[in-house]
Amino acid sequence: MREAVILVVVIVLAVAVGLALRARSGKVRPSGGGQTDGPPPATDDPGGAGRPDDDLALLRAAGLRDDGPAVVHFSASWCGPCAAVRRVVAGTVERLAEEDPAGAPVQDLELDLDEHAALARRLHVMSLPTTFLYRSDGSQHGRISGVPDTSALADALRSLR
């Protein structure tokens, strides 16, 4: 009997965690204005979370421009959902450009996880796909785990243009 109770508790907890993760997937989570939304910057951790300026330097080296907002999404060749992210982001960026051609262009920057492992660690990328929204000044606006919700992504990007 005791084993059955333990099994039921484990199943209930697993379902609760799964539902919580599913509810978060695809939603834009605000970053609070900082570069990263992880733990406070470490001053003596060369491989971990560093200063926001260091993160921005790595992002600029990876191709982030400062001429408008940007969508930065990490992917890998073995990541199935990353193809869906690619389509959602490209379609949203194209639609926003058609809606307001005079607005600031939205950069679509896809980064391979293996090629940009140091940056992924600094930004606390724990799973793929992970997408970030950046303002034109390089500050992080939001983060999305999983495939972005098209309308939520479009609304967030409109607020940055």
N, C-alpha and C positions, 0 to 999 in steps of 0.2 A: 504493500500500500504506500509506503513511504517513497518508493521509487516512482510510482505513478504521480504522486503529488509533485515531486521534483521535476518530472518530465513535463507536466502541465505548466508549471511555473516557467520553465525554460522556453517552452513554446510560446507562451503569452508574451514573455519579454522579447523574444525574437520577432514576433509579429509587431509589437509596439515599436521596436527600433526600425524595422523595415518600413512601417507606415510613416514614421517621423522622417526618415531619409527620403522617402518618396515625396513627401509634402515639400521638402526643401529643394528638391531637384528641379532645375530649370528656372528658379526664381532669382531675381537680382537681390543680393544682400548688400546693403550699403557698407562702405568701408570706414565711414566716420571721418573722411577727409585726409587720412594719412596714406603713406605709400603702401603699407601692408596692414592686414587686419589680424595679424598673428600676435605672438607675445611681444612685450616691449623689446626694443633694440638691445642687443648685447654689444658690449664694447670690446670684449676680448675673445669673441667666438668667430674665427676667420671663415668657417664653413657654414655657419648657421645664419640666423636672422641678423642683419646688419643695419646700418644707418640707412634711412630713406634715400639719401644722396647716392649711396652705393648701389641701391636697387635701381634707381633711375639711370645711373651710368651703365649698368648691365642692360637695361631695357633699351637705352639709346644705341648701345653697341649691337644689339640684336635687331635694330631697325626701327624702333619707335621714333616717330617724327613729332614735331611740336607745332604742326600747322592745323591742328584740329583734334577732336576727340578720337580715341582709338579703342578698338576691340582687340585684345590680345588673347588668343586661345592656344593652350598647350595641347598637342596631339602626339600620336605615335602611329607607326604603320600597322601595328597589331591591335589598335583600338578601333573597334567596330563603331561605337557611337560617335567617334570623332568625325566621321564622314557626314553624319547628320548635322553636327555643329557647323561644319564647313558650309553646308548648304544653307542653313538658317542664317548664319552671319552674313554670307555673301548676298543672299536675297534681301535681308533687312537693310544692309548698307546700300545696295542698289536702289531699293524702294525709297529710302530717305533722300538719296541724291535726286531721284525723279520728282519727289514731292517738293523739294526746296533746292533747286540748283544753285542758288546764291548762298546757301548756308555753308558753314565750314565742312570740308570733306571729312568723312569718317574713315579712318585707316583700319584696314582689316589685316592684322598681323598674326599669322599662324606660326607657332614655334614648336619644333620637334623636341619632345621631352629629352631624348638622348643627347641631342646636340646642345641643349641649353639646360643641362642638369643643375648647374650651380644656381642659375636664376630661378629654376623651379623650386629648389630647396629654400632659397631666400624668401620666396613668395608663399611658402608653405603649401605647395601643390601636393596633395596627398593621394589624389585619384584623377583619372582621366575620364571624360574631358573636364577641364577646368578653364573657365573664361573670365577675363578681367576687363573692366571698363576703366579707361583713363581719360582724364581731362586733358586739354591741350597743354597745360603747364606740367604734365607728367604726374600729377597726383592721382592716386587711385580713387575711383568713384564707387565701384562695386565689384562684386565677385559672384560668379554663377557656377555651381557644381552641376554636372550633368548637361544634357542638351537644353540650351536656353529656350524659354517660352518666347515665341516670336513677338507677341504684342508687348510683353514686359521688356524685352530687349529694345524694341523700337521706342517705347516710351522713355526708357532710361537714356537712350542716345539722343532723342529729341531734346531732352532737358540739358544735354551737354553742348548742343549746337547753338 
